[in-house]
Amino acid sequence: MGSSLGHLLLVFLLSLFFPCHHQLVTGDTDLIQKTCKNTNYYKLCISSLKSNSSSLKADTRGLAVIMIGVGLVNATGTSTYLSSQLLSNTNDTLMKKVLKECADKYLYANDALQASLQELATTSYDYAFVHVTAAKDYPNGCHNAYKRFRGLMYPSEMARREDYLVHICEITLGIINLLLDW
């Protein structure tokens, strides 16, 4: 886990020191607003980026890196949450199976987001797009795991976490689309 966070920090710092030559805006929220207007969730994009002080110095690629970081926090936190639920449902083998599958899906989402950071660092935006798309789809696998078993209701907490990760990934895809257009 520590090396993952270290890698994320390294990629983010590289994106700040070696910015894409297209739109570098220092201390200005215009780039954030213009970028977020090209996403499906403008308000979530604005609030997520403005809550990170580095976004004011970031170029478009840096904004994508920040959003991927938000997604990583969600995917890791959700996997940890599911693992803790696994421990508390020790007698229900069916629930344990579903929770394990869901925890794995969020770990796969984390891995896909990590891979997208590596692709962004090398300006392989098309591959970054593919990885973020995969990360966006993994939570649906968790939802489907609940559907496969009669009587299991998809918890509202999981639905909330799934929606959040999907929205963050969609925002990131919108930002990467801007990079692909250059």
Steps between C-alpha positions, in 0.01 A plus 500: 500500500781740588669454164168566324463832676866576431448425134191723489695784660790453258273509194317805633825685568630412154184638346549828685869539415471378140162631401334439170583804288137572424325668788699588807314739724652596831271620775202531266175309517415562134665176389313304766169649392565452128615144562204411720257636241619217276396234753166343590510610864602864506427568869676185622795578274527856631469400865748213465762709325456811712541291816854422386726804512732348239229534238557876478852436369415197287461474126230283345701182548561597862126542549448148364763372745321671789167344400661158474632555852143565616394175333786311663394621843146379431603162358745430782260621767217291360715188483607557862137559601396174333782310666386627839146385415642160412639464850172598664297246293706198598201260525332581169704320232291636213543858618872440552529378141322807362696741719829338394403528134407865549821579688694342213310710242597820679862383518487443124361851460793627708745309279340642185524854638866443592563383143329812367741716700793324336349558157435868573861540611614382157227698317336176381157656540314235300627227733425714804144532368470121470620447858264760645214344305585163657514658847156649438356160409639290788248623760219373278645151548443541872142608441449195277638271771213606726248444221612141446375391840133520590425681820816711502429869481765734365582723799432870456854574625639290215272668247623839623865395476447345156329812364776720635779297338311479172448878500865570585609268218261668257643840594850364447400359161369844403833655595698235313280565196628859506855365496418266212367793297838675507 
